[in-house]
Amino acid sequence: MKGIVDFDAQLIDRVVVMIIPKPKFYEWEEKVFPGTPTTADRKEFTSYLIEEETYHGDAKQALKKHWKYIFENELFGVCTDDAMWPKRLTWKMFTEFFEVKFSTMVFDLLDDAVYKESF
């Protein structure tokens, strides 16, 4: 069994941003698909990697370039028809829809290369 001394973990130069929907997000989801169970019972959430140097404890500053993409991606995960999305996406609405958690220490515990797939 490998111990911490024998392990060759590599620190990745990214910050993990975990997006956790709040009740407001599920309220929107219920409006889009009334009577259908929402995703509120899910146990895992989407994480995004952002630039390491952008996070200094200020979520708004760290997500300045990315929050709108993240918002749209999370909405798209529920409804692909953007006409059903809120009309004007703002930072305030983003923070009402999502809790954001950051992790600045990201270790790759595997030896193989990271595979990236474009969407």
Jmol script that loads the backbone (N, CA, C; Angstrom):
load data "model"
ATOM      1  N   MET A   1       0.838  -1.182   0.000  1.00  0.00           N
ATOM      2  CA  MET A   1       0.000   0.000   0.000  1.00  0.00           C
ATOM      3  C   MET A   1       0.883   1.246   0.000  1.00  0.00           C
ATOM      4  N   LYS A   2       0.568   2.154  -0.914  1.00  0.00           N
ATOM      5  CA  LYS A   2       1.350   3.389  -0.994  1.00  0.00           C
ATOM      6  C   LYS A   2       0.951   4.345   0.113  1.00  0.00           C
ATOM      7  N   GLY A   3       1.926   4.972   0.690  1.00  0.00           N
ATOM      8  CA  GLY A   3       1.680   5.999   1.694  1.00  0.00           C
ATOM      9  C   GLY A   3       1.862   7.374   1.075  1.00  0.00           C
ATOM     10  N   ILE A   4       1.626   8.403   1.835  1.00  0.00           N
ATOM     11  CA  ILE A   4       1.732   9.771   1.347  1.00  0.00           C
ATOM     12  C   ILE A   4       3.130  10.080   0.820  1.00  0.00           C
ATOM     13  N   VAL A   5       4.139   9.506   1.419  1.00  0.00           N
ATOM     14  CA  VAL A   5       5.516   9.758   0.997  1.00  0.00           C
ATOM     15  C   VAL A   5       5.796   9.115  -0.358  1.00  0.00           C
ATOM     16  N   ASP A   6       5.176   7.968  -0.632  1.00  0.00           N
ATOM     17  CA  ASP A   6       5.416   7.230  -1.869  1.00  0.00           C
ATOM     18  C   ASP A   6       4.535   7.699  -3.026  1.00  0.00           C
ATOM     19  N   PHE A   7       3.567   8.522  -2.745  1.00  0.00           N
ATOM     20  CA  PHE A   7       2.575   8.888  -3.750  1.00  0.00           C
ATOM     21  C   PHE A   7       3.038  10.091  -4.550  1.00  0.00           C
ATOM     22  N   ASP A   8       2.833  10.054  -5.859  1.00  0.00           N
ATOM     23  CA  ASP A   8       3.267  11.135  -6.736  1.00  0.00           C
ATOM     24  C   ASP A   8       2.067  11.972  -7.193  1.00  0.00           C
ATOM     25  N   ALA A   9       1.369  12.584  -6.238  1.00  0.00           N
ATOM     26  CA  ALA A   9       0.227  13.435  -6.576  1.00  0.00           C
ATOM     27  C   ALA A   9       0.732  14.719  -7.203  1.00  0.00           C
ATOM     28  N   GLN A  10      -0.035  15.231  -8.149  1.00  0.00           N
ATOM     29  CA  GLN A  10       0.354  16.463  -8.825  1.00  0.00           C
ATOM     30  C   GLN A  10      -0.700  17.531  -8.574  1.00  0.00           C
ATOM     31  N   LEU A  11      -0.235  18.701  -8.165  1.00  0.00           N
ATOM     32  CA  LEU A  11      -1.124  19.835  -7.935  1.00  0.00           C
ATOM     33  C   LEU A  11      -1.463  20.468  -9.282  1.00  0.00           C
ATOM     34  N   ILE A  12      -2.755  20.668  -9.545  1.00  0.00           N
ATOM     35  CA  ILE A  12      -3.201  21.251 -10.811  1.00  0.00           C
ATOM     36  C   ILE A  12      -3.385  22.754 -10.626  1.00  0.00           C
ATOM     37  N   ASP A  13      -2.954  23.514 -11.605  1.00  0.00           N
ATOM     38  CA  ASP A  13      -3.015  24.976 -11.516  1.00  0.00           C
ATOM     39  C   ASP A  13      -4.386  25.520 -11.927  1.00  0.00           C
ATOM     40  N   ARG A  14      -5.408  25.060 -11.243  1.00  0.00           N
ATOM     41  CA  ARG A  14      -6.782  25.495 -11.462  1.00  0.00           C
ATOM     42  C   ARG A  14      -7.479  25.589 -10.115  1.00  0.00           C
ATOM     43  N   VAL A  15      -8.587  26.298 -10.086  1.00  0.00           N
ATOM     44  CA  VAL A  15      -9.460  26.361  -8.922  1.00  0.00           C
ATOM     45  C   VAL A  15     -10.751  25.656  -9.321  1.00  0.00           C
ATOM     46  N   VAL A  16     -11.263  24.816  -8.444  1.00  0.00           N
ATOM     47  CA  VAL A  16     -12.538  24.155  -8.690  1.00  0.00           C
ATOM     48  C   VAL A  16     -13.652  25.051  -8.174  1.00  0.00           C
ATOM     49  N   VAL A  17     -14.674  25.226  -9.008  1.00  0.00           N
ATOM     50  CA  VAL A  17     -15.868  25.976  -8.629  1.00  0.00           C
ATOM     51  C   VAL A  17     -17.025  24.987  -8.667  1.00  0.00           C
ATOM     52  N   MET A  18     -17.608  24.704  -7.506  1.00  0.00           N
ATOM     53  CA  MET A  18     -18.763  23.811  -7.450  1.00  0.00           C
ATOM     54  C   MET A  18     -20.018  24.664  -7.383  1.00  0.00           C
ATOM     55  N   ILE A  19     -20.969  24.364  -8.251  1.00  0.00           N
ATOM     56  CA  ILE A  19     -22.216  25.109  -8.346  1.00  0.00           C
ATOM     57  C   ILE A  19     -23.336  24.264  -7.747  1.00  0.00           C
ATOM     58  N   ILE A  20     -23.936  24.777  -6.671  1.00  0.00           N
ATOM     59  CA  ILE A  20     -24.989  24.055  -5.960  1.00  0.00           C
ATOM     60  C   ILE A  20     -26.279  24.862  -6.062  1.00  0.00           C
ATOM     61  N   PRO A  21     -27.285  24.305  -6.741  1.00  0.00           N
ATOM     62  CA  PRO A  21     -28.548  25.039  -6.888  1.00  0.00           C
ATOM     63  C   PRO A  21     -29.206  25.332  -5.540  1.00  0.00           C
ATOM     64  N   LYS A  22     -29.816  26.518  -5.472  1.00  0.00           N
ATOM     65  CA  LYS A  22     -30.589  26.943  -4.305  1.00  0.00           C
ATOM     66  C   LYS A  22     -32.081  26.773  -4.614  1.00  0.00           C
ATOM     67  N   PRO A  23     -32.947  26.953  -3.617  1.00  0.00           N
ATOM     68  CA  PRO A  23     -34.390  26.814  -3.845  1.00  0.00           C
ATOM     69  C   PRO A  23     -34.925  27.650  -5.017  1.00  0.00           C
ATOM     70  N   LYS A  24     -34.372  28.828  -5.233  1.00  0.00           N
ATOM     71  CA  LYS A  24     -34.837  29.688  -6.333  1.00  0.00           C
ATOM     72  C   LYS A  24     -34.660  28.996  -7.690  1.00  0.00           C
ATOM     73  N   PHE A  25     -33.567  28.263  -7.848  1.00  0.00           N
ATOM     74  CA  PHE A  25     -33.329  27.505  -9.080  1.00  0.00           C
ATOM     75  C   PHE A  25     -34.425  26.460  -9.261  1.00  0.00           C
ATOM     76  N   TYR A  26     -34.757  25.738  -8.197  1.00  0.00           N
ATOM     77  CA  TYR A  26     -35.777  24.689  -8.287  1.00  0.00           C
ATOM     78  C   TYR A  26     -37.169  25.280  -8.499  1.00  0.00           C
ATOM     79  N   GLU A  27     -37.398  26.488  -7.992  1.00  0.00           N
ATOM     80  CA  GLU A  27     -38.664  27.182  -8.255  1.00  0.00           C
ATOM     81  C   GLU A  27     -38.786  27.480  -9.752  1.00  0.00           C
ATOM     82  N   TRP A  28     -37.698  27.949 -10.353  1.00  0.00           N
ATOM     83  CA  TRP A  28     -37.696  28.194 -11.794  1.00  0.00           C
ATOM     84  C   TRP A  28     -37.938  26.885 -12.544  1.00  0.00           C
ATOM     85  N   GLU A  29     -37.265  25.830 -12.134  1.00  0.00           N
ATOM     86  CA  GLU A  29     -37.415  24.528 -12.784  1.00  0.00           C
ATOM     87  C   GLU A  29     -38.871  24.056 -12.723  1.00  0.00           C
ATOM     88  N   GLU A  30     -39.525  24.265 -11.591  1.00  0.00           N
ATOM     89  CA  GLU A  30     -40.929  23.880 -11.420  1.00  0.00           C
ATOM     90  C   GLU A  30     -41.834  24.701 -12.345  1.00  0.00           C
ATOM     91  N   LYS A  31     -41.497  25.976 -12.561  1.00  0.00           N
ATOM     92  CA  LYS A  31     -42.286  26.817 -13.472  1.00  0.00           C
ATOM     93  C   LYS A  31     -42.149  26.335 -14.918  1.00  0.00           C
ATOM     94  N   VAL A  32     -40.954  25.880 -15.280  1.00  0.00           N
ATOM     95  CA  VAL A  32     -40.700  25.415 -16.643  1.00  0.00           C
ATOM     96  C   VAL A  32     -41.417  24.092 -16.898  1.00  0.00           C
ATOM     97  N   PHE A  33     -41.376  23.197 -15.934  1.00  0.00           N
ATOM     98  CA  PHE A  33     -41.993  21.877 -16.065  1.00  0.00           C
ATOM     99  C   PHE A  33     -42.920  21.618 -14.884  1.00  0.00           C
ATOM    100  N   PRO A  34     -44.071  22.288 -14.839  1.00  0.00           N
ATOM    101  CA  PRO A  34     -44.988  22.126 -13.700  1.00  0.00           C
ATOM    102  C   PRO A  34     -45.447  20.673 -13.538  1.00  0.00           C
ATOM    103  N   GLY A  35     -45.499  20.251 -12.274  1.00  0.00           N
ATOM    104  CA  GLY A  35     -45.961  18.903 -11.971  1.00  0.00           C
ATOM    105  C   GLY A  35     -44.928  17.812 -12.163  1.00  0.00           C
ATOM    106  N   THR A  36     -43.769  18.165 -12.708  1.00  0.00           N
ATOM    107  CA  THR A  36     -42.693  17.196 -12.901  1.00  0.00           C
ATOM    108  C   THR A  36     -41.709  17.319 -11.735  1.00  0.00           C
ATOM    109  N   PRO A  37     -41.230  16.192 -11.211  1.00  0.00           N
ATOM    110  CA  PRO A  37     -40.249  16.294 -10.119  1.00  0.00           C
ATOM    111  C   PRO A  37     -39.026  17.114 -10.549  1.00  0.00           C
ATOM    112  N   THR A  38     -38.556  17.955  -9.657  1.00  0.00           N
ATOM    113  CA  THR A  38     -37.367  18.762  -9.961  1.00  0.00           C
ATOM    114  C   THR A  38     -36.116  17.928  -9.680  1.00  0.00           C
ATOM    115  N   THR A  39     -34.976  18.514  -9.959  1.00  0.00           N
ATOM    116  CA  THR A  39     -33.702  17.838  -9.704  1.00  0.00           C
ATOM    117  C   THR A  39     -33.214  18.095  -8.273  1.00  0.00           C
ATOM    118  N   ALA A  40     -34.094  18.593  -7.407  1.00  0.00           N
ATOM    119  CA  ALA A  40     -33.703  18.972  -6.047  1.00  0.00           C
ATOM    120  C   ALA A  40     -33.149  17.816  -5.225  1.00  0.00           C
ATOM    121  N   ASP A  41     -33.452  16.586  -5.600  1.00  0.00           N
ATOM    122  CA  ASP A  41     -32.968  15.442  -4.811  1.00  0.00           C
ATOM    123  C   ASP A  41     -31.621  14.908  -5.302  1.00  0.00           C
ATOM    124  N   ARG A  42     -31.038  15.571  -6.285  1.00  0.00           N
ATOM    125  CA  ARG A  42     -29.755  15.064  -6.780  1.00  0.00           C
ATOM    126  C   ARG A  42     -28.665  15.225  -5.726  1.00  0.00           C
ATOM    127  N   LYS A  43     -27.688  14.358  -5.799  1.00  0.00           N
ATOM    128  CA  LYS A  43     -26.629  14.319  -4.788  1.00  0.00           C
ATOM    129  C   LYS A  43     -25.283  14.807  -5.305  1.00  0.00           C
ATOM    130  N   GLU A  44     -25.197  15.041  -6.609  1.00  0.00           N
ATOM    131  CA  GLU A  44     -23.932  15.556  -7.132  1.00  0.00           C
ATOM    132  C   GLU A  44     -24.192  16.797  -7.965  1.00  0.00           C
ATOM    133  N   PHE A  45     -23.182  17.625  -8.068  1.00  0.00           N
ATOM    134  CA  PHE A  45     -23.332  18.918  -8.706  1.00  0.00           C
ATOM    135  C   PHE A  45     -22.215  19.120  -9.715  1.00  0.00           C
ATOM    136  N   THR A  46     -22.383  20.119 -10.561  1.00  0.00           N
ATOM    137  CA  THR A  46     -21.398  20.401 -11.592  1.00  0.00           C
ATOM    138  C   THR A  46     -20.258  21.226 -11.016  1.00  0.00           C
ATOM    139  N   SER A  47     -19.054  20.875 -11.414  1.00  0.00           N
ATOM    140  CA  SER A  47     -17.868  21.633 -11.028  1.00  0.00           C
ATOM    141  C   SER A  47     -17.195  22.166 -12.281  1.00  0.00           C
ATOM    142  N   TYR A  48     -16.600  23.315 -12.140  1.00  0.00           N
ATOM    143  CA  TYR A  48     -15.904  23.969 -13.240  1.00  0.00           C
ATOM    144  C   TYR A  48     -14.494  24.299 -12.778  1.00  0.00           C
ATOM    145  N   LEU A  49     -13.554  24.260 -13.695  1.00  0.00           N
ATOM    146  CA  LEU A  49     -12.180  24.663 -13.393  1.00  0.00           C
ATOM    147  C   LEU A  49     -11.954  26.059 -13.955  1.00  0.00           C
ATOM    148  N   ILE A  50     -11.418  26.938 -13.119  1.00  0.00           N
ATOM    149  CA  ILE A  50     -11.101  28.298 -13.567  1.00  0.00           C
ATOM    150  C   ILE A  50      -9.639  28.596 -13.270  1.00  0.00           C
ATOM    151  N   GLU A  51      -9.199  29.747 -13.741  1.00  0.00           N
ATOM    152  CA  GLU A  51      -7.815  30.168 -13.570  1.00  0.00           C
ATOM    153  C   GLU A  51      -7.463  30.272 -12.087  1.00  0.00           C
ATOM    154  N   GLU A  52      -6.331  29.737 -11.733  1.00  0.00           N
ATOM    155  CA  GLU A  52      -5.877  29.734 -10.342  1.00  0.00           C
ATOM    156  C   GLU A  52      -5.680  31.148  -9.794  1.00  0.00           C
ATOM    157  N   GLU A  53      -5.150  32.026 -10.609  1.00  0.00           N
ATOM    158  CA  GLU A  53      -4.806  33.363 -10.123  1.00  0.00           C
ATOM    159  C   GLU A  53      -6.014  34.287  -9.943  1.00  0.00           C
ATOM    160  N   THR A  54      -7.208  33.858 -10.354  1.00  0.00           N
ATOM    161  CA  THR A  54      -8.372  34.736 -10.242  1.00  0.00           C
ATOM    162  C   THR A  54      -9.043  34.688  -8.880  1.00  0.00           C
ATOM    163  N   TYR A  55      -8.799  33.652  -8.103  1.00  0.00           N
ATOM    164  CA  TYR A  55      -9.528  33.513  -6.846  1.00  0.00           C
ATOM    165  C   TYR A  55      -8.693  34.006  -5.669  1.00  0.00           C
ATOM    166  N   HIS A  56      -9.189  35.053  -5.041  1.00  0.00           N
ATOM    167  CA  HIS A  56      -8.548  35.592  -3.837  1.00  0.00           C
ATOM    168  C   HIS A  56      -9.612  35.815  -2.769  1.00  0.00           C
ATOM    169  N   GLY A  57     -10.570  34.889  -2.695  1.00  0.00           N
ATOM    170  CA  GLY A  57     -11.633  34.981  -1.708  1.00  0.00           C
ATOM    171  C   GLY A  57     -12.839  35.783  -2.155  1.00  0.00           C
ATOM    172  N   ASP A  58     -12.808  36.307  -3.379  1.00  0.00           N
ATOM    173  CA  ASP A  58     -13.907  37.124  -3.895  1.00  0.00           C
ATOM    174  C   ASP A  58     -14.568  36.388  -5.057  1.00  0.00           C
ATOM    175  N   ALA A  59     -15.750  35.811  -4.810  1.00  0.00           N
ATOM    176  CA  ALA A  59     -16.438  35.004  -5.815  1.00  0.00           C
ATOM    177  C   ALA A  59     -16.751  35.805  -7.071  1.00  0.00           C
ATOM    178  N   LYS A  60     -17.234  37.023  -6.904  1.00  0.00           N
ATOM    179  CA  LYS A  60     -17.617  37.830  -8.062  1.00  0.00           C
ATOM    180  C   LYS A  60     -16.408  38.109  -8.947  1.00  0.00           C
ATOM    181  N   GLN A  61     -15.309  38.457  -8.349  1.00  0.00           N
ATOM    182  CA  GLN A  61     -14.095  38.733  -9.123  1.00  0.00           C
ATOM    183  C   GLN A  61     -13.586  37.458  -9.794  1.00  0.00           C
ATOM    184  N   ALA A  62     -13.600  36.347  -9.075  1.00  0.00           N
ATOM    185  CA  ALA A  62     -13.098  35.090  -9.616  1.00  0.00           C
ATOM    186  C   ALA A  62     -13.935  34.608 -10.798  1.00  0.00           C
ATOM    187  N   LEU A  63     -15.241  34.852 -10.737  1.00  0.00           N
ATOM    188  CA  LEU A  63     -16.145  34.361 -11.783  1.00  0.00           C
ATOM    189  C   LEU A  63     -16.509  35.414 -12.818  1.00  0.00           C
ATOM    190  N   LYS A  64     -15.836  36.536 -12.767  1.00  0.00           N
ATOM    191  CA  LYS A  64     -16.126  37.661 -13.658  1.00  0.00           C
ATOM    192  C   LYS A  64     -16.266  37.225 -15.125  1.00  0.00           C
ATOM    193  N   LYS A  65     -15.346  36.398 -15.608  1.00  0.00           N
ATOM    194  CA  LYS A  65     -15.352  35.960 -17.002  1.00  0.00           C
ATOM    195  C   LYS A  65     -16.253  34.756 -17.248  1.00  0.00           C
ATOM    196  N   HIS A  66     -16.674  34.065 -16.199  1.00  0.00           N
ATOM    197  CA  HIS A  66     -17.298  32.755 -16.395  1.00  0.00           C
ATOM    198  C   HIS A  66     -18.723  32.593 -15.881  1.00  0.00           C
ATOM    199  N   TRP A  67     -19.209  33.502 -15.025  1.00  0.00           N
ATOM    200  CA  TRP A  67     -20.486  33.261 -14.356  1.00  0.00           C
ATOM    201  C   TRP A  67     -21.648  33.117 -15.336  1.00  0.00           C
ATOM    202  N   LYS A  68     -21.646  33.896 -16.415  1.00  0.00           N
ATOM    203  CA  LYS A  68     -22.770  33.822 -17.352  1.00  0.00           C
ATOM    204  C   LYS A  68     -22.778  32.481 -18.082  1.00  0.00           C
ATOM    205  N   TYR A  69     -21.618  32.007 -18.505  1.00  0.00           N
ATOM    206  CA  TYR A  69     -21.535  30.691 -19.147  1.00  0.00           C
ATOM    207  C   TYR A  69     -22.018  29.607 -18.180  1.00  0.00           C
ATOM    208  N   ILE A  70     -21.556  29.676 -16.939  1.00  0.00           N
ATOM    209  CA  ILE A  70     -21.968  28.692 -15.931  1.00  0.00           C
ATOM    210  C   ILE A  70     -23.478  28.738 -15.739  1.00  0.00           C
ATOM    211  N   PHE A  71     -24.026  29.938 -15.613  1.00  0.00           N
ATOM    212  CA  PHE A  71     -25.465  30.116 -15.433  1.00  0.00           C
ATOM    213  C   PHE A  71     -26.217  29.471 -16.601  1.00  0.00           C
ATOM    214  N   GLU A  72     -25.824  29.811 -17.818  1.00  0.00           N
ATOM    215  CA  GLU A  72     -26.492  29.268 -18.997  1.00  0.00           C
ATOM    216  C   GLU A  72     -26.346  27.746 -19.066  1.00  0.00           C
ATOM    217  N   ASN A  73     -25.203  27.236 -18.746  1.00  0.00           N
ATOM    218  CA  ASN A  73     -24.974  25.789 -18.776  1.00  0.00           C
ATOM    219  C   ASN A  73     -25.863  25.065 -17.767  1.00  0.00           C
ATOM    220  N   GLU A  74     -26.018  25.639 -16.581  1.00  0.00           N
ATOM    221  CA  GLU A  74     -26.876  25.026 -15.563  1.00  0.00           C
ATOM    222  C   GLU A  74     -28.342  25.076 -15.994  1.00  0.00           C
ATOM    223  N   LEU A  75     -28.777  26.188 -16.583  1.00  0.00           N
ATOM    224  CA  LEU A  75     -30.150  26.290 -17.089  1.00  0.00           C
ATOM    225  C   LEU A  75     -30.366  25.299 -18.236  1.00  0.00           C
ATOM    226  N   PHE A  76     -29.395  25.204 -19.126  1.00  0.00           N
ATOM    227  CA  PHE A  76     -29.465  24.296 -20.274  1.00  0.00           C
ATOM    228  C   PHE A  76     -29.585  22.839 -19.815  1.00  0.00           C
ATOM    229  N   GLY A  77     -28.971  22.512 -18.685  1.00  0.00           N
ATOM    230  CA  GLY A  77     -29.054  21.164 -18.145  1.00  0.00           C
ATOM    231  C   GLY A  77     -30.471  20.766 -17.763  1.00  0.00           C
ATOM    232  N   VAL A  78     -31.318  21.757 -17.539  1.00  0.00           N
ATOM    233  CA  VAL A  78     -32.724  21.515 -17.195  1.00  0.00           C
ATOM    234  C   VAL A  78     -33.612  21.688 -18.416  1.00  0.00           C
ATOM    235  N   CYS A  79     -33.368  22.749 -19.202  1.00  0.00           N
ATOM    236  CA  CYS A  79     -34.239  23.086 -20.332  1.00  0.00           C
ATOM    237  C   CYS A  79     -33.393  23.629 -21.477  1.00  0.00           C
ATOM    238  N   THR A  80     -33.408  22.956 -22.608  1.00  0.00           N
ATOM    239  CA  THR A  80     -32.595  23.376 -23.749  1.00  0.00           C
ATOM    240  C   THR A  80     -33.211  24.532 -24.534  1.00  0.00           C
ATOM    241  N   ASP A  81     -34.437  24.891 -24.226  1.00  0.00           N
ATOM    242  CA  ASP A  81     -35.111  26.010 -24.896  1.00  0.00           C
ATOM    243  C   ASP A  81     -34.835  27.292 -24.118  1.00  0.00           C
ATOM    244  N   ASP A  82     -33.907  28.105 -24.606  1.00  0.00           N
ATOM    245  CA  ASP A  82     -33.524  29.313 -23.865  1.00  0.00           C
ATOM    246  C   ASP A  82     -34.650  30.349 -23.779  1.00  0.00           C
ATOM    247  N   ALA A  83     -35.718  30.186 -24.538  1.00  0.00           N
ATOM    248  CA  ALA A  83     -36.881  31.072 -24.408  1.00  0.00           C
ATOM    249  C   ALA A  83     -37.582  30.846 -23.064  1.00  0.00           C
ATOM    250  N   MET A  84     -37.332  29.710 -22.431  1.00  0.00           N
ATOM    251  CA  MET A  84     -37.936  29.381 -21.137  1.00  0.00           C
ATOM    252  C   MET A  84     -37.062  29.844 -19.965  1.00  0.00           C
ATOM    253  N   TRP A  85     -35.878  30.322 -20.263  1.00  0.00           N
ATOM    254  CA  TRP A  85     -34.963  30.788 -19.228  1.00  0.00           C
ATOM    255  C   TRP A  85     -35.402  32.163 -18.737  1.00  0.00           C
ATOM    256  N   PRO A  86     -34.920  32.580 -17.574  1.00  0.00           N
ATOM    257  CA  PRO A  86     -35.169  33.963 -17.142  1.00  0.00           C
ATOM    258  C   PRO A  86     -34.686  34.916 -18.236  1.00  0.00           C
ATOM    259  N   LYS A  87     -35.415  35.998 -18.411  1.00  0.00           N
ATOM    260  CA  LYS A  87     -35.143  36.918 -19.528  1.00  0.00           C
ATOM    261  C   LYS A  87     -33.787  37.614 -19.457  1.00  0.00           C
ATOM    262  N   ARG A  88     -33.405  38.063 -18.301  1.00  0.00           N
ATOM    263  CA  ARG A  88     -32.150  38.808 -18.156  1.00  0.00           C
ATOM    264  C   ARG A  88     -31.326  38.167 -17.051  1.00  0.00           C
ATOM    265  N   LEU A  89     -30.232  37.546 -17.420  1.00  0.00           N
ATOM    266  CA  LEU A  89     -29.376  36.883 -16.443  1.00  0.00           C
ATOM    267  C   LEU A  89     -28.413  37.904 -15.841  1.00  0.00           C
ATOM    268  N   THR A  90     -28.447  38.036 -14.531  1.00  0.00           N
ATOM    269  CA  THR A  90     -27.583  38.992 -13.838  1.00  0.00           C
ATOM    270  C   THR A  90     -26.773  38.262 -12.772  1.00  0.00           C
ATOM    271  N   TRP A  91     -25.733  38.926 -12.300  1.00  0.00           N
ATOM    272  CA  TRP A  91     -24.934  38.365 -11.217  1.00  0.00           C
ATOM    273  C   TRP A  91     -25.802  38.156  -9.977  1.00  0.00           C
ATOM    274  N   LYS A  92     -26.672  39.111  -9.681  1.00  0.00           N
ATOM    275  CA  LYS A  92     -27.558  39.000  -8.523  1.00  0.00           C
ATOM    276  C   LYS A  92     -28.426  37.748  -8.636  1.00  0.00           C
ATOM    277  N   MET A  93     -29.004  37.530  -9.817  1.00  0.00           N
ATOM    278  CA  MET A  93     -29.837  36.351 -10.030  1.00  0.00           C
ATOM    279  C   MET A  93     -28.996  35.073  -9.906  1.00  0.00           C
ATOM    280  N   PHE A  94     -27.779  35.117 -10.433  1.00  0.00           N
ATOM    281  CA  PHE A  94     -26.871  33.970 -10.329  1.00  0.00           C
ATOM    282  C   PHE A  94     -26.686  33.583  -8.861  1.00  0.00           C
ATOM    283  N   THR A  95     -26.459  34.578  -8.011  1.00  0.00           N
ATOM    284  CA  THR A  95     -26.237  34.287  -6.587  1.00  0.00           C
ATOM    285  C   THR A  95     -27.524  33.882  -5.879  1.00  0.00           C
ATOM    286  N   GLU A  96     -28.669  34.248  -6.425  1.00  0.00           N
ATOM    287  CA  GLU A  96     -29.942  33.786  -5.862  1.00  0.00           C
ATOM    288  C   GLU A  96     -30.237  32.345  -6.280  1.00  0.00           C
ATOM    289  N   PHE A  97     -29.766  31.957  -7.452  1.00  0.00           N
ATOM    290  CA  PHE A  97     -30.009  30.611  -7.977  1.00  0.00           C
ATOM    291  C   PHE A  97     -28.985  29.591  -7.483  1.00  0.00           C
ATOM    292  N   PHE A  98     -27.754  30.040  -7.177  1.00  0.00           N
ATOM    293  CA  PHE A  98     -26.682  29.083  -6.885  1.00  0.00           C
ATOM    294  C   PHE A  98     -25.828  29.477  -5.691  1.00  0.00           C
ATOM    295  N   GLU A  99     -25.474  28.465  -4.940  1.00  0.00           N
ATOM    296  CA  GLU A  99     -24.409  28.586  -3.945  1.00  0.00           C
ATOM    297  C   GLU A  99     -23.130  28.201  -4.677  1.00  0.00           C
ATOM    298  N   VAL A 100     -22.059  28.923  -4.406  1.00  0.00           N
ATOM    299  CA  VAL A 100     -20.789  28.665  -5.079  1.00  0.00           C
ATOM    300  C   VAL A 100     -19.752  28.295  -4.033  1.00  0.00           C
ATOM    301  N   LYS A 101     -19.087  27.172  -4.257  1.00  0.00           N
ATOM    302  CA  LYS A 101     -18.000  26.752  -3.365  1.00  0.00           C
ATOM    303  C   LYS A 101     -16.728  26.630  -4.189  1.00  0.00           C
ATOM    304  N   PHE A 102     -15.624  27.023  -3.587  1.00  0.00           N
ATOM    305  CA  PHE A 102     -14.336  27.006  -4.267  1.00  0.00           C
ATOM    306  C   PHE A 102     -13.381  26.041  -3.575  1.00  0.00           C
ATOM    307  N   SER A 103     -12.512  25.444  -4.364  1.00  0.00           N
ATOM    308  CA  SER A 103     -11.416  24.646  -3.831  1.00  0.00           C
ATOM    309  C   SER A 103     -10.155  25.045  -4.578  1.00  0.00           C
ATOM    310  N   THR A 104      -9.191  25.564  -3.836  1.00  0.00           N
ATOM    311  CA  THR A 104      -7.958  26.042  -4.468  1.00  0.00           C
ATOM    312  C   THR A 104      -6.869  24.977  -4.535  1.00  0.00           C
ATOM    313  N   MET A 105      -7.076  23.893  -3.822  1.00  0.00           N
ATOM    314  CA  MET A 105      -6.093  22.812  -3.848  1.00  0.00           C
ATOM    315  C   MET A 105      -6.690  21.651  -4.632  1.00  0.00           C
ATOM    316  N   VAL A 106      -6.208  21.459  -5.870  1.00  0.00           N
ATOM    317  CA  VAL A 106      -6.720  20.418  -6.745  1.00  0.00           C
ATOM    318  C   VAL A 106      -5.565  19.480  -7.073  1.00  0.00           C
ATOM    319  N   PHE A 107      -5.666  18.246  -6.599  1.00  0.00           N
ATOM    320  CA  PHE A 107      -4.613  17.262  -6.822  1.00  0.00           C
ATOM    321  C   PHE A 107      -5.081  16.213  -7.820  1.00  0.00           C
ATOM    322  N   ASP A 108      -4.228  15.873  -8.755  1.00  0.00           N
ATOM    323  CA  ASP A 108      -4.478  14.784  -9.681  1.00  0.00           C
ATOM    324  C   ASP A 108      -3.792  13.552  -9.101  1.00  0.00           C
ATOM    325  N   LEU A 109      -4.581  12.566  -8.736  1.00  0.00           N
ATOM    326  CA  LEU A 109      -4.039  11.368  -8.098  1.00  0.00           C
ATOM    327  C   LEU A 109      -3.743  10.242  -9.083  1.00  0.00           C
ATOM    328  N   LEU A 110      -3.935  10.498 -10.355  1.00  0.00           N
ATOM    329  CA  LEU A 110      -3.707   9.476 -11.374  1.00  0.00           C
ATOM    330  C   LEU A 110      -2.477   9.806 -12.197  1.00  0.00           C
ATOM    331  N   ASP A 111      -1.878   8.775 -12.760  1.00  0.00           N
ATOM    332  CA  ASP A 111      -0.685   8.952 -13.588  1.00  0.00           C
ATOM    333  C   ASP A 111      -1.018   9.287 -15.036  1.00  0.00           C
ATOM    334  N   ASP A 112      -2.200   8.876 -15.504  1.00  0.00           N
ATOM    335  CA  ASP A 112      -2.514   9.099 -16.924  1.00  0.00           C
ATOM    336  C   ASP A 112      -2.894  10.550 -17.181  1.00  0.00           C
ATOM    337  N   ALA A 113      -2.774  10.925 -18.437  1.00  0.00           N
ATOM    338  CA  ALA A 113      -3.059  12.305 -18.844  1.00  0.00           C
ATOM    339  C   ALA A 113      -4.545  12.624 -18.678  1.00  0.00           C
ATOM    340  N   VAL A 114      -4.836  13.889 -18.500  1.00  0.00           N
ATOM    341  CA  VAL A 114      -6.206  14.344 -18.415  1.00  0.00           C
ATOM    342  C   VAL A 114      -6.754  14.417 -19.840  1.00  0.00           C
ATOM    343  N   TYR A 115      -7.943  13.866 -20.022  1.00  0.00           N
ATOM    344  CA  TYR A 115      -8.592  13.880 -21.335  1.00  0.00           C
ATOM    345  C   TYR A 115      -9.595  15.023 -21.355  1.00  0.00           C
ATOM    346  N   LYS A 116      -9.510  15.850 -22.360  1.00  0.00           N
ATOM    347  CA  LYS A 116     -10.449  16.964 -22.521  1.00  0.00           C
ATOM    348  C   LYS A 116     -11.327  16.694 -23.732  1.00  0.00           C
ATOM    349  N   GLU A 117     -12.625  16.935 -23.570  1.00  0.00           N
ATOM    350  CA  GLU A 117     -13.568  16.757 -24.665  1.00  0.00           C
ATOM    351  C   GLU A 117     -14.272  18.080 -24.903  1.00  0.00           C
ATOM    352  N   SER A 118     -14.282  18.545 -26.123  1.00  0.00           N
ATOM    353  CA  SER A 118     -14.953  19.802 -26.449  1.00  0.00           C
ATOM    354  C   SER A 118     -16.441  19.557 -26.670  1.00  0.00           C
ATOM    355  N   PHE A 119     -17.240  20.550 -26.302  1.00  0.00           N
ATOM    356  CA  PHE A 119     -18.685  20.475 -26.502  1.00  0.00           C
ATOM    357  C   PHE A 119     -19.110  21.528 -27.475  1.00  0.00           C
TER     358      PHE A 119
END
end "model"
wireframe off; spacefill off
backbone 0.3
color backbone group
